Amino acid sequence: MTKNYHFYALLLVFTLYLSGFSLVRLGEFPIGEAVNDIEVYKNYVLTTHNDSGLQVIDISTCLIPVRIGSYDSPQLSEYFSGIAVSGSNSFTASKLGTVQMLSLLSPEAPSLVNEVALSDSAHHIAIEDSIAVVALGSKGMQILSFALPSQPKVIGSYFAKPDSTHYNSTIEVALRKQHAFIAFRDSGIHIVDISDPANPQFVSHFRFNQSVPIYAIAVTDSFMYVAAQEWTLSIINIADPKAPAFYGFYSMPGGVKDTAVDVALFGKYAAVLFPTQGIHVVDVSTPSQPLFKDSYPEGSSVGNNFQKMALSEQYAFLYNHGKEQVEIIDLAPIISIKTLTHNTLNNSPMRVLNSVVTHHTPVLMEFDVTSKPLQDAQLSVSLYSVQGTLLHTLFTGSTKTIATQLSWSGEGGEGQRLPAGFYYISLVIDGRITATYRTMILR
Protein backbone atom coordinates (compact mmCIF):
# COMPACT_ATOMS: atom_id res chain seq x y z
CA MET A 1 0.00 0.00 0.00
CA THR A 2 2.84 2.41 0.86
CA LYS A 3 4.56 1.79 -2.47
CA ASN A 4 1.27 2.38 -4.31
CA TYR A 5 0.77 5.60 -2.37
CA HIS A 6 4.21 6.85 -3.37
CA PHE A 7 3.64 5.82 -6.97
CA TYR A 8 0.38 7.74 -7.27
CA ALA A 9 1.78 10.72 -5.39
CA LEU A 10 4.71 10.90 -7.80
CA LEU A 11 2.36 10.40 -10.73
CA LEU A 12 0.33 13.38 -9.50
CA VAL A 13 3.49 15.49 -9.22
CA PHE A 14 4.53 14.37 -12.69
CA THR A 15 1.10 15.32 -14.07
CA LEU A 16 1.28 18.75 -12.46
CA TYR A 17 4.77 19.18 -13.92
CA LEU A 18 3.46 18.44 -17.39
CA SER A 19 0.51 20.77 -16.79
CA GLY A 20 2.89 23.69 -16.91
CA PHE A 21 4.38 24.72 -13.60
CA SER A 22 8.06 23.94 -14.03
CA LEU A 23 9.86 25.49 -16.96
CA VAL A 24 13.52 24.65 -16.39
CA ARG A 25 16.64 26.42 -17.61
CA LEU A 26 18.96 23.74 -18.94
CA GLY A 27 21.97 25.88 -19.69
CA GLU A 28 23.30 29.16 -21.00
CA PHE A 29 25.86 30.33 -23.48
CA PRO A 30 27.86 33.56 -23.02
CA ILE A 31 27.68 35.84 -26.04
CA GLY A 32 29.73 38.91 -25.10
CA GLU A 33 28.09 41.27 -27.60
CA ALA A 34 24.63 42.39 -28.65
CA VAL A 35 22.48 39.91 -30.56
CA ASN A 36 20.25 41.38 -33.26
CA ASP A 37 18.34 38.21 -34.12
CA ILE A 38 18.33 34.51 -33.29
CA GLU A 39 17.20 31.43 -35.22
CA VAL A 40 17.38 27.62 -34.96
CA TYR A 41 18.74 25.29 -37.64
CA LYS A 42 18.65 21.56 -36.81
CA ASN A 43 20.90 21.18 -33.75
CA TYR A 44 22.34 24.69 -33.96
CA VAL A 45 21.43 28.16 -32.79
CA LEU A 46 22.34 31.01 -35.15
CA THR A 47 22.84 34.55 -33.85
CA THR A 48 23.47 37.77 -35.80
CA HIS A 49 25.63 40.66 -34.61
CA ASN A 50 26.83 44.09 -35.67
CA ASP A 51 30.54 43.30 -35.59
CA SER A 52 30.97 39.53 -35.68
CA GLY A 53 28.41 38.65 -38.33
CA LEU A 54 26.84 35.22 -37.87
CA GLN A 55 27.71 32.91 -34.96
CA VAL A 56 26.86 29.17 -34.84
CA ILE A 57 26.26 27.42 -31.50
CA ASP A 58 26.03 23.63 -31.26
CA ILE A 59 23.08 22.68 -29.01
CA SER A 60 23.22 18.90 -29.49
CA THR A 61 23.25 18.94 -25.74
CA CYS A 62 21.52 21.92 -24.21
CA LEU A 63 23.50 21.30 -21.03
CA ILE A 64 26.82 22.18 -22.67
CA PRO A 65 26.26 24.41 -25.73
CA VAL A 66 29.42 25.13 -27.73
CA ARG A 67 30.24 27.79 -30.33
CA ILE A 68 31.57 25.90 -33.34
CA GLY A 69 31.53 28.30 -36.28
CA SER A 70 30.98 31.79 -37.62
CA TYR A 71 30.70 33.86 -40.77
CA ASP A 72 31.89 37.43 -41.00
CA SER A 73 31.37 39.38 -44.21
CA PRO A 74 34.49 40.53 -46.05
CA GLN A 75 33.04 44.03 -45.60
CA LEU A 76 33.92 45.47 -42.22
CA SER A 77 31.02 45.97 -39.82
CA GLU A 78 28.40 44.31 -42.02
CA TYR A 79 25.79 44.85 -39.29
CA PHE A 80 23.78 41.65 -39.70
CA SER A 81 20.28 42.30 -38.39
CA GLY A 82 17.58 39.74 -39.18
CA ILE A 83 17.98 36.06 -40.05
CA ALA A 84 15.74 33.38 -41.56
CA VAL A 85 16.42 29.74 -42.44
CA SER A 86 15.11 27.72 -45.36
CA GLY A 87 16.41 24.26 -46.21
CA SER A 88 20.14 24.14 -45.58
CA ASN A 89 20.64 27.90 -46.08
CA SER A 90 20.41 30.95 -43.87
CA PHE A 91 19.44 34.38 -45.16
CA THR A 92 20.91 37.30 -43.23
CA ALA A 93 19.63 40.83 -43.65
CA SER A 94 22.18 43.63 -43.30
CA LYS A 95 21.77 47.20 -42.13
CA LEU A 96 24.08 48.12 -44.99
CA GLY A 97 21.35 47.11 -47.43
CA THR A 98 22.07 43.53 -48.50
CA VAL A 99 20.78 40.00 -47.99
CA GLN A 100 23.40 37.27 -47.87
CA MET A 101 22.53 33.66 -48.61
CA LEU A 102 24.82 31.34 -46.63
CA SER A 103 25.17 27.57 -46.92
CA LEU A 104 24.90 25.70 -43.60
CA LEU A 105 25.86 22.31 -44.96
CA SER A 106 29.04 22.69 -42.90
CA PRO A 107 27.84 24.57 -39.79
CA GLU A 108 31.43 24.90 -38.58
CA ALA A 109 32.18 27.06 -41.64
CA PRO A 110 29.11 28.74 -43.19
CA SER A 111 29.89 29.81 -46.74
CA LEU A 112 28.54 32.59 -48.94
CA VAL A 113 26.31 31.35 -51.76
CA ASN A 114 25.22 34.74 -53.07
CA GLU A 115 24.25 38.26 -52.14
CA VAL A 116 21.46 40.64 -53.16
CA ALA A 117 21.66 44.44 -52.96
CA LEU A 118 18.62 46.30 -51.59
CA SER A 119 17.47 49.90 -51.85
CA ASP A 120 17.76 50.63 -48.10
CA SER A 121 18.99 49.16 -44.83
CA ALA A 122 17.36 45.82 -43.94
CA HIS A 123 15.90 45.22 -40.50
CA HIS A 124 14.23 41.82 -40.69
CA ILE A 125 13.59 38.96 -43.13
CA ALA A 126 11.03 36.17 -43.59
CA ILE A 127 11.16 33.41 -46.19
CA GLU A 128 8.84 30.73 -47.55
CA ASP A 129 10.08 28.34 -50.21
CA SER A 130 12.15 30.52 -52.55
CA ILE A 131 10.45 33.87 -51.82
CA ALA A 132 11.76 36.24 -49.16
CA VAL A 133 10.38 39.54 -47.90
CA VAL A 134 12.68 42.04 -46.25
CA ALA A 135 11.71 44.93 -43.95
CA LEU A 136 13.43 48.07 -45.23
CA GLY A 137 14.37 51.14 -43.19
CA SER A 138 11.43 53.52 -43.05
CA LYS A 139 10.02 52.54 -46.43
CA GLY A 140 8.31 49.16 -46.37
CA MET A 141 9.61 45.96 -47.94
CA GLN A 142 11.27 44.37 -50.92
CA ILE A 143 10.50 40.92 -52.30
CA LEU A 144 13.34 38.62 -53.33
CA SER A 145 13.48 35.40 -55.33
CA PHE A 146 16.04 32.71 -54.54
CA ALA A 147 14.58 30.21 -57.02
CA LEU A 148 17.98 30.24 -58.73
CA PRO A 149 20.56 30.50 -55.92
CA SER A 150 23.18 31.49 -58.48
CA GLN A 151 21.00 34.42 -59.60
CA PRO A 152 18.98 35.78 -56.66
CA LYS A 153 17.19 39.04 -57.40
CA VAL A 154 14.73 41.65 -56.19
CA ILE A 155 11.43 41.00 -57.95
CA GLY A 156 9.09 43.46 -56.24
CA SER A 157 8.79 46.35 -53.79
CA TYR A 158 6.13 47.80 -51.53
CA PHE A 159 6.71 51.24 -50.06
CA ALA A 160 4.30 52.73 -47.54
CA LYS A 161 3.25 56.35 -47.85
CA PRO A 162 5.08 58.66 -45.42
CA ASP A 163 3.22 59.16 -42.15
CA SER A 164 3.92 62.59 -40.73
CA THR A 165 2.31 61.80 -37.37
CA HIS A 166 4.15 58.55 -36.58
CA TYR A 167 7.66 57.21 -36.83
CA ASN A 168 7.42 54.89 -39.82
CA SER A 169 10.36 52.56 -39.13
CA THR A 170 9.80 48.92 -40.17
CA ILE A 171 10.36 46.40 -37.39
CA GLU A 172 9.40 42.95 -38.65
CA VAL A 173 7.84 41.12 -41.57
CA ALA A 174 5.90 37.85 -41.70
CA LEU A 175 4.56 35.68 -44.52
CA ARG A 176 1.34 33.66 -44.65
CA LYS A 177 -0.79 32.41 -47.57
CA GLN A 178 0.38 34.87 -50.23
CA HIS A 179 0.19 37.77 -47.82
CA ALA A 180 3.01 39.76 -46.28
CA PHE A 181 2.60 41.51 -42.93
CA ILE A 182 4.80 44.56 -42.33
CA ALA A 183 5.04 45.88 -38.77
CA PHE A 184 5.97 49.55 -38.36
CA ARG A 185 7.21 50.71 -34.97
CA ASP A 186 4.51 53.33 -34.30
CA SER A 187 2.14 53.22 -37.25
CA GLY A 188 0.63 49.76 -37.15
CA ILE A 189 0.76 46.81 -39.53
CA HIS A 190 0.23 46.75 -43.28
CA ILE A 191 -1.18 43.62 -44.91
CA VAL A 192 -0.01 43.25 -48.51
CA ASP A 193 -1.09 40.78 -51.19
CA ILE A 194 2.03 39.26 -52.82
CA SER A 195 0.32 36.61 -54.95
CA ASP A 196 1.97 38.52 -57.81
CA PRO A 197 5.37 39.26 -56.21
CA ALA A 198 6.29 41.71 -58.97
CA ASN A 199 3.19 43.79 -58.23
CA PRO A 200 2.39 43.67 -54.47
CA GLN A 201 -0.92 45.28 -53.53
CA PHE A 202 -1.97 47.01 -50.31
CA VAL A 203 -4.84 45.11 -48.65
CA SER A 204 -5.44 46.73 -45.26
CA HIS A 205 -3.88 48.56 -42.34
CA PHE A 206 -4.31 47.64 -38.67
CA ARG A 207 -3.45 50.25 -36.06
CA PHE A 208 -4.09 50.47 -32.34
CA ASN A 209 -6.29 53.33 -31.20
CA GLN A 210 -3.27 54.96 -29.62
CA SER A 211 0.29 55.21 -30.88
CA VAL A 212 1.53 51.93 -29.38
CA PRO A 213 5.08 50.86 -30.29
CA ILE A 214 5.16 47.39 -31.90
CA TYR A 215 8.12 45.04 -31.39
CA ALA A 216 7.25 41.72 -33.03
CA ILE A 217 4.54 39.78 -34.87
CA ALA A 218 3.67 36.13 -35.53
CA VAL A 219 0.98 34.97 -37.95
CA THR A 220 -1.27 31.92 -38.48
CA ASP A 221 -3.98 31.38 -41.10
CA SER A 222 -6.60 33.25 -39.08
CA PHE A 223 -4.82 35.28 -36.42
CA MET A 224 -1.96 37.70 -36.00
CA TYR A 225 -0.16 37.92 -32.64
CA VAL A 226 1.35 41.31 -31.87
CA ALA A 227 3.95 41.99 -29.16
CA ALA A 228 3.67 45.64 -28.18
CA GLN A 229 4.31 48.13 -25.43
CA GLU A 230 1.61 48.31 -22.75
CA TRP A 231 -0.74 46.14 -24.82
CA THR A 232 1.65 43.19 -24.25
CA LEU A 233 0.17 40.46 -26.52
CA SER A 234 -2.71 41.46 -28.77
CA ILE A 235 -4.51 38.93 -30.97
CA ILE A 236 -5.92 40.20 -34.28
CA ASN A 237 -8.44 38.29 -36.40
CA ILE A 238 -7.15 38.23 -39.99
CA ALA A 239 -9.51 35.58 -41.41
CA ASP A 240 -10.55 38.38 -43.75
CA PRO A 241 -7.27 40.20 -44.52
CA LYS A 242 -9.26 43.18 -45.80
CA ALA A 243 -10.78 43.75 -42.37
CA PRO A 244 -8.38 42.86 -39.53
CA ALA A 245 -10.11 43.18 -36.15
CA PHE A 246 -8.99 43.17 -32.53
CA TYR A 247 -9.95 39.79 -31.03
CA GLY A 248 -8.12 39.02 -27.79
CA PHE A 249 -5.59 40.35 -25.32
CA TYR A 250 -3.14 38.87 -22.82
CA SER A 251 -1.79 40.78 -19.85
CA MET A 252 0.48 39.40 -17.16
CA PRO A 253 -1.04 37.96 -13.96
CA GLY A 254 -1.12 40.20 -10.93
CA GLY A 255 -1.23 43.42 -12.92
CA VAL A 256 2.53 43.33 -13.59
CA LYS A 257 3.51 45.80 -16.33
CA ASP A 258 6.20 45.07 -18.90
CA THR A 259 6.65 45.51 -22.64
CA ALA A 260 6.33 42.43 -24.87
CA VAL A 261 9.39 42.43 -27.15
CA ASP A 262 9.00 39.13 -29.01
CA VAL A 263 6.42 36.45 -29.77
CA ALA A 264 6.59 32.95 -31.26
CA LEU A 265 4.04 30.17 -31.72
CA PHE A 266 4.19 26.42 -31.00
CA GLY A 267 1.19 24.11 -31.01
CA LYS A 268 -1.68 25.76 -29.19
CA TYR A 269 0.66 28.09 -27.32
CA ALA A 270 2.20 31.49 -27.81
CA ALA A 271 5.56 32.24 -26.21
CA VAL A 272 5.77 35.91 -25.24
CA LEU A 273 9.05 37.51 -24.20
CA PHE A 274 9.36 40.40 -21.72
CA PRO A 275 12.60 42.23 -20.84
CA THR A 276 12.44 41.68 -17.07
CA GLN A 277 9.75 38.99 -16.74
CA GLY A 278 11.28 36.57 -19.26
CA ILE A 279 9.18 34.09 -21.23
CA HIS A 280 5.46 33.61 -20.64
CA VAL A 281 3.75 30.60 -22.23
CA VAL A 282 0.14 31.42 -23.07
CA ASP A 283 -2.57 29.01 -24.19
CA VAL A 284 -4.18 30.61 -27.26
CA SER A 285 -6.38 27.67 -28.27
CA THR A 286 -9.27 30.06 -27.58
CA PRO A 287 -7.79 33.27 -29.04
CA SER A 288 -10.45 35.51 -27.53
CA GLN A 289 -9.45 34.30 -24.04
CA PRO A 290 -5.69 33.62 -23.89
CA LEU A 291 -4.67 31.93 -20.63
CA PHE A 292 -1.39 32.06 -18.73
CA LYS A 293 0.29 28.64 -18.61
CA ASP A 294 3.79 29.07 -17.21
CA SER A 295 6.78 31.40 -17.13
CA TYR A 296 10.53 31.56 -16.68
CA PRO A 297 11.97 32.96 -14.51
CA GLU A 298 9.40 33.20 -11.73
CA GLY A 299 9.01 36.96 -11.41
CA SER A 300 11.56 39.55 -12.43
CA SER A 301 15.26 39.09 -11.69
CA VAL A 302 17.93 41.74 -11.19
CA GLY A 303 20.04 42.18 -14.32
CA ASN A 304 17.63 40.56 -16.78
CA ASN A 305 17.00 42.28 -20.10
CA PHE A 306 15.56 39.69 -22.48
CA GLN A 307 15.39 40.93 -26.07
CA LYS A 308 15.06 38.09 -28.60
CA MET A 309 13.79 34.51 -28.71
CA ALA A 310 13.74 31.45 -30.99
CA LEU A 311 12.00 28.10 -30.54
CA SER A 312 12.86 24.57 -31.61
CA GLU A 313 10.62 21.53 -31.23
CA GLN A 314 11.36 21.27 -27.52
CA TYR A 315 13.41 24.27 -26.40
CA ALA A 316 13.23 28.05 -26.16
CA PHE A 317 16.41 30.07 -26.66
CA LEU A 318 16.27 33.47 -24.96
CA TYR A 319 18.81 36.20 -25.58
CA ASN A 320 19.39 38.03 -22.29
CA HIS A 321 21.13 41.30 -23.16
CA GLY A 322 21.47 42.22 -19.48
CA LYS A 323 23.61 39.14 -18.79
CA GLU A 324 25.08 38.86 -22.32
CA GLN A 325 24.03 35.24 -22.74
CA VAL A 326 21.57 32.94 -24.49
CA GLU A 327 19.51 30.97 -21.96
CA ILE A 328 18.08 27.56 -22.91
CA ILE A 329 14.64 26.68 -21.54
CA ASP A 330 13.05 23.22 -21.68
CA LEU A 331 9.49 23.40 -23.07
CA ALA A 332 8.82 19.66 -22.70
CA PRO A 333 6.56 20.04 -19.64
CA ILE A 334 4.33 22.35 -21.68
CA ILE A 335 4.18 20.42 -24.93
CA SER A 336 3.26 16.84 -23.94
CA ILE A 337 4.58 13.65 -22.40
CA LYS A 338 5.52 12.46 -25.89
CA THR A 339 8.55 14.73 -25.90
CA LEU A 340 10.00 12.66 -23.07
CA THR A 341 10.02 9.46 -25.09
CA HIS A 342 11.20 10.64 -28.49
CA ASN A 343 14.48 12.16 -29.54
CA THR A 344 13.98 15.61 -31.10
CA LEU A 345 17.43 15.68 -32.67
CA ASN A 346 18.29 14.66 -36.19
CA ASN A 347 19.68 11.36 -37.46
CA SER A 348 20.82 10.10 -34.06
CA PRO A 349 22.33 6.58 -33.99
CA MET A 350 20.88 6.09 -30.48
CA ARG A 351 17.19 5.67 -29.68
CA VAL A 352 15.56 5.64 -26.25
CA LEU A 353 12.94 2.88 -26.26
CA ASN A 354 11.68 3.54 -22.74
CA SER A 355 12.50 6.81 -20.98
CA VAL A 356 10.93 6.23 -17.54
CA VAL A 357 12.58 4.28 -14.71
CA THR A 358 10.13 2.54 -12.37
CA HIS A 359 10.57 -0.21 -9.74
CA HIS A 360 10.37 -2.83 -12.47
CA THR A 361 11.37 -1.09 -15.69
CA PRO A 362 14.75 0.46 -16.63
CA VAL A 363 15.50 3.01 -19.33
CA LEU A 364 16.42 1.19 -22.53
CA MET A 365 18.72 2.61 -25.20
CA GLU A 366 19.24 1.05 -28.61
CA PHE A 367 22.25 1.69 -30.87
CA ASP A 368 22.52 1.37 -34.62
CA VAL A 369 26.16 0.27 -34.72
CA THR A 370 26.06 0.13 -38.52
CA SER A 371 25.20 3.83 -38.87
CA LYS A 372 27.90 6.08 -40.27
CA PRO A 373 28.45 8.17 -37.08
CA LEU A 374 29.21 5.01 -35.06
CA GLN A 375 31.52 3.28 -37.49
CA ASP A 376 34.99 2.91 -35.94
CA ALA A 377 34.17 5.57 -33.35
CA GLN A 378 34.92 6.10 -29.67
CA LEU A 379 31.78 6.87 -27.73
CA SER A 380 30.39 7.33 -24.28
CA VAL A 381 26.90 7.56 -22.80
CA SER A 382 26.60 9.82 -19.74
CA LEU A 383 23.92 10.78 -17.26
CA TYR A 384 23.42 14.42 -16.14
CA SER A 385 21.22 16.19 -13.63
CA VAL A 386 18.92 19.00 -14.82
CA GLN A 387 21.59 21.40 -13.49
CA GLY A 388 24.15 19.86 -15.86
CA THR A 389 26.15 17.89 -13.26
CA LEU A 390 27.69 14.65 -14.51
CA LEU A 391 26.21 11.85 -12.36
CA HIS A 392 27.19 8.62 -14.09
CA THR A 393 29.05 7.35 -17.17
CA LEU A 394 26.90 4.49 -18.45
CA PHE A 395 29.33 3.38 -21.14
CA THR A 396 32.68 4.37 -22.56
CA GLY A 397 34.58 2.53 -25.29
CA SER A 398 34.46 1.77 -28.99
CA THR A 399 31.58 0.67 -31.18
CA LYS A 400 33.22 -2.77 -31.29
CA THR A 401 32.59 -3.29 -27.58
CA ILE A 402 29.13 -1.76 -27.11
CA ALA A 403 26.02 -3.94 -27.21
CA THR A 404 23.12 -2.97 -29.43
CA GLN A 405 21.14 -2.19 -26.27
CA LEU A 406 22.06 -0.48 -22.99
CA SER A 407 19.91 -0.12 -19.87
CA TRP A 408 19.89 2.21 -16.86
CA SER A 409 17.92 1.40 -13.71
CA GLY A 410 18.19 4.73 -11.92
CA GLU A 411 21.57 4.37 -10.18
CA GLY A 412 24.30 6.98 -9.82
CA GLY A 413 28.01 6.65 -10.51
CA GLU A 414 28.68 4.84 -7.21
CA GLY A 415 25.70 2.53 -7.56
CA GLN A 416 23.54 4.65 -5.25
CA ARG A 417 19.82 4.92 -5.87
CA LEU A 418 19.03 8.35 -7.34
CA PRO A 419 15.89 10.22 -6.24
CA ALA A 420 12.79 10.51 -8.41
CA GLY A 421 12.90 13.32 -10.93
CA PHE A 422 14.18 14.31 -14.35
CA TYR A 423 17.61 13.51 -15.82
CA TYR A 424 19.42 13.78 -19.15
CA ILE A 425 21.36 11.12 -21.06
CA SER A 426 23.93 12.33 -23.60
CA LEU A 427 25.66 10.42 -26.38
CA VAL A 428 29.25 11.48 -27.11
CA ILE A 429 30.90 10.33 -30.36
CA ASP A 430 34.64 10.97 -30.78
CA GLY A 431 34.64 13.58 -28.04
CA ARG A 432 31.59 15.51 -29.24
CA ILE A 433 28.11 15.36 -27.74
CA THR A 434 25.75 14.47 -30.60
CA ALA A 435 22.42 13.86 -28.87
CA THR A 436 20.71 14.45 -25.54
CA TYR A 437 17.59 12.69 -24.27
CA ARG A 438 15.32 13.60 -21.40
CA THR A 439 14.36 10.83 -18.98
CA MET A 440 12.88 10.48 -15.52
CA ILE A 441 12.80 8.25 -12.46
CA LEU A 442 9.31 7.45 -11.18
CA ARG A 443 9.34 5.28 -8.05
N, C-alpha and C positions, 0 to 999 in steps of 0.2 A: 504493500500500500504506500509506503514512504517513497519508494522508487517511482511509482506511478504519479504521486503528488509532485515530485521534483520534475518529472518529465513534462507534465501538463503545465506546471508553473513556467518552466523554460520555454515551452511552446507558446505560452501566452506572451512572454517577453519577446520572443522571436517575432510573433505576429505584430506586436506593437512596434517593433523595430522596423519591420517592413511597411507599416502603416505610415511611416514618415516622421519619426521623431529623433533620428540619429544620423544626420549627415556627418560624415567623418572626413577629415583632411588626411590624405594618405601621405603626402609629401609636398615639397616645395623646391623650386629651382631658382637660384639667384640670377637676376638679369643684369643689374648694374647700370642700365640706361633705360630711358623711356621707351615703352612699347606703343606703337601706333595702332596695330591691329594684331589679331591672333587667329589662327586657323588650325584645324586638325587634318592630317593626311596619314591614313593607315595608323601605324604605331608611332607617329611623330607629331610634335607640336611645332608649328611655324610661327615665328614672330617677326614683325617688320619694325625697323628703326630708322631714325634720321641719319645716323652716322655709320652704322654697321650693317645696313642693308637687311638681308634676310638671315635669320638664325634658325637652325634645325635642332630640336631637342628630341632625343630618343626616350619614349615613354613606355617601352616594352614592359618595364616594371615601373609602376607609378611610385613605388617606394624609393627608388634610386634613379631619378631622371638624369640623363647625361646629354650635354651638348655635343653633337657629333659632326656638325657641318655648318657652312654658311655660304652666302653669296653676296658679294659687294660689287656694285656696278663699277666699271672702269672710270665713270665720272665721279669726281669727288662729291661727297655729300649729296647722294641721289635723293635722299628724303623719301624713302618708301613709306607710303601711308596705308592704303587698304590692300587686302589680299583675298583672293578666292582660289579654290582648287577645283579642277575638273580633270577626271582621268588621272594620269600620272604627271600632270603639269600644274604649276602654280602660276597665277597671274597677279603681279604686283603693280599697284598704281603708284605713281610718283608725283610728288608735289612740284617737280620740275616739268610736268606735262608729258609723261610717257606711260605706257603699260609694257611691262616686260614679261614675256612668256618664258618660264624656266622649267626645264625637265627635272623631275624628282625621281627618275629611275635609279639614280645613285644618290640617296639622301645625304650621304657624307660630302658630296660635291655637286650641288645643284648647278646646272649649266644653262646658259642662255640659248634659247631656241630662236627667238626673234623679238623685235621691239616695234611698237607703234607710237608715232608722235601724235599728240593731242593739241587742241587749240587753247588749253588753259591748264592750270594745275589740277591734278586729280586727287580727290579726297577719299573715294571709296569705290569698290567694284563688286559686281555680282555677275555670275555667269551660269548659263544653262546651255548644255550641248556645246555648240560652237559660237554662240552669240553672247557677247558681254556688254553690259551697260556700265558706264563710268560716270560718277558724280564729279562735275567740273566746277571749281571755284565758286563764283557767284552767278553762274550762267544757267546751268541745268545739267544736261548729260550728253554724252556721245555714245553711239552704238558701234560696236566693233565686231567683225567677223574673223574667226580663227579656223574657218572651214579648211583653209589651206595654211597649215602652220608656217610654210615657207613664204607665204604672201599674206600675212594678216593686214587688215585695213579698216579704216573708219568707213562705215557705210551709211550712217545717218546721224543727225543731231537734233536735239530739242533744247531750245533756249527759252527760259521763262521771261516774261516781260518784267522790266525793272519795277520794284516795289519801293516807292519812296518812303513808306511808313514803317517798313520792317527791314531788318538786315537779311539779305537774300542769299546767305551762304549755304551751299549744299552740304549735307551731313552724311546721308546714306542713300543707297539705292537698293531696290529689291526687284525680283522678277517673279511673275506668276501668270501662267496662262495667257501669254501674248500681251501682257500688260507690264509696264515698268512703273515703279513707285519711287518718286523722288522726294526725299525729306529735306526741307529747308529749315535752317536753325529757328527762325522766328516767324516764318510766313507759311507754315503748314506743309501739306503734302500734295503733290501733283500726281494724278494718275494719267498715264499716257499709253495709248494703244500703239504697240510696235509690231502688229501683225505684218505690216509692210515696213521693215526696218529702215528702208531708205526714205520713208515718208512718215515718221511718227506723228501721231495726232493727239492733241490735248483731249482728255475725256472729262475730267472733273478736278476739283480742288477742295480738299478738306482742311479746315482751319478751326482751331479752338476759338471760343468766343473772345478770349483774351490772348494777348501776345505771350504764348507759353513756349519757351525754348524746347526744341525736340532734340533728342540725343541718339535714338536708334529706332528701327522698325523691323518687324518680322511679319511675314504674310503667309496666309493659307488661302484655299480656294474662296472662302466666304468671309474671312475676317482679317483685319490688320491690327497688329499689336504695337502700340506706340509707347516708347519709354520717354518720359518728359519730366520737366521740372514741375514740382508741386502736384501735378496730375498723376504722378508715378506711372502706373500702367493703365493706359486707356485702350479699350477694345472697340474697333470701328467695323461696322457691317459693310462689306464691300461686295455682297452677292450681286448687287447691281452697281458696277463700277461708275455709272453715271450719277449715282446718288448715294455716296458714302454717308453713313449715319452713325452717330455715337450710340453704342450698344451696352457697354459695361465698363466697370472701373474697379481697380484694385488699389486699396491703400493699406499701409502697414498696420498690423494689430497694435492696439494701445495708443493710437493717435500719434505714433512716432513719425516725424517729418524727415524726409530725405529725398534727393533727386534720383530718379531712375536713369542710369546712364547706358544700360545695354539690356537687350532682351533676346532670348532664343527659345525655340520650341522643341519639345520632345514628347512624343505620344500625346497624352491628354493634358500635358503640363506646359506651363510657360516658366522659364527661368528668368528672373528679373534681378539685375545687379544694381546695388546701391553703393556709393563711395564708402560710407562708414558702417552700414548694416550688412554688407556682403550680399550673398545670393539668397533670394527668396524663391522657393518653388511653389507655384500657384496652380491649382487645379482649374483648368479653363474648359472642362468638358461641357459645362453650362456657361457659355461666354457672358451671359447677362449677369451671372452671379459668381464671379471668380472667387475661389476659396484658398486661403493660406494652407499650405501643406507642411512645409518645413523650412529651415533657414540655416545658414552657416556664415559667420559664427553666431552664437547665441547673444544677441545684442551687439552694440557697437564696441569696438576695441581701439585703444589708444594707438595711433600710428597708422591705422588702416586708411587707404585711399584707393579702393577698387575702381578700375576704369574700363577694362575690357574683359570679354568672356568668350569662350568657345566650348562646344559640347562634342563629345564622341558618343558611342553607343552606351557607355556606362559611366563616363567621368565628365566633370566640369573642370575647366582650366581657367582660373581667375587671375588676371594681372592686377597685382596690388602695387600701385605706384608708390604708396607711402613706405612700403618695406622693400621695394625694388625686387620683387620676386613673383613668380607664377606659382599659385597654390592649386593643388590637385585635390578635388573633392569627389568622393565616391557617391554616385547616384543610385547604386544598386538597391538600397532600401526603398527608394521611391518607385523604381520602375516595376519590378516584380521579382518573385522568388526564382524565376527562370534564369536571371542573370547570375545566380550563384552556381548553376550547374552547367553552364556553357561558357566556353572560352570566347571572348569578344575580340581576340587578336586574330591575325591573319596567318594562315598556312602554318600553324604550329604542329610540330611532330609529336606533341604530347597532348592527350585528351584526358580530362577528368571524367570518369564514368559515374562516380558517386562522390558528391562534395560534402556530405554531412557525416560526421562521426557520431555514432550512438553507442550504447552498451554492447551491441551485437554487430555493428556494421562499421568497417573502416572506410577511409577515403581510398578509392582505387584510381590509379593513373595508368594509362596505356600508352606505349611508345611505338611509333612506326620506325623501327630501326633501319628500314630500307629507304626512308626519305632522304633527300639530298642533304638537308642540314645536319643529319646525324651520321652520315657516312664518314668513318674514320675520324670521329670527333671526340674530344674530351668534354664531358658534361657533368653537371651536378644538379641536384634537386634540393632546394632549401626551403625551410619553413620560417616565416617572419610573423611578428606580431603586427597589429594594425598601426603601431607607432614606428614600424620599420626595424625593430630589433631582431637580429638573427637568433632563432631559438633552437634550430635543429638542422643538420645536414642529413637528408634522407638517403642520398646516394652521391658518390663521387667516383669517377672512373671513366673508362672508355665505352663506346657503344658495343664493343666486343664482350664486355662483362656485364652489361645491364640486361635484366630480363625484360620481356615485352610488357610485363605489368609490375607495378610497385604499389604497395599499400602503406597507409599511415593510420594508426589507431588512436591518435590523440596524445602521444607521449612527447616529452621534450628531449633535449640533447642528452640528458643524463638518465633517461628512462622514466622521469617523473611524470605523473599524470597532470596534464595541463587543464586549467579551468575551462568551463563552457564559455563560448564566445566565438568571435570571428578571427580568422588567420589567413595568411597568404602563402601560397606555394609558388616558387619561382624556378624556372628552368634556365640554366646557364649552359650555353654551348661555346666551347673554346674561349672561355673567359668573359662572354657577353650575355647578359640576361636577355632572353628572347621571348619569354612569355610569363605572365603572372596570372594565377587563378585565385579566386576568393573561395574560402571554405569555412566551415564552422564545426564546432564541437557542441553537440546537444546531448546532455546526459540526463 
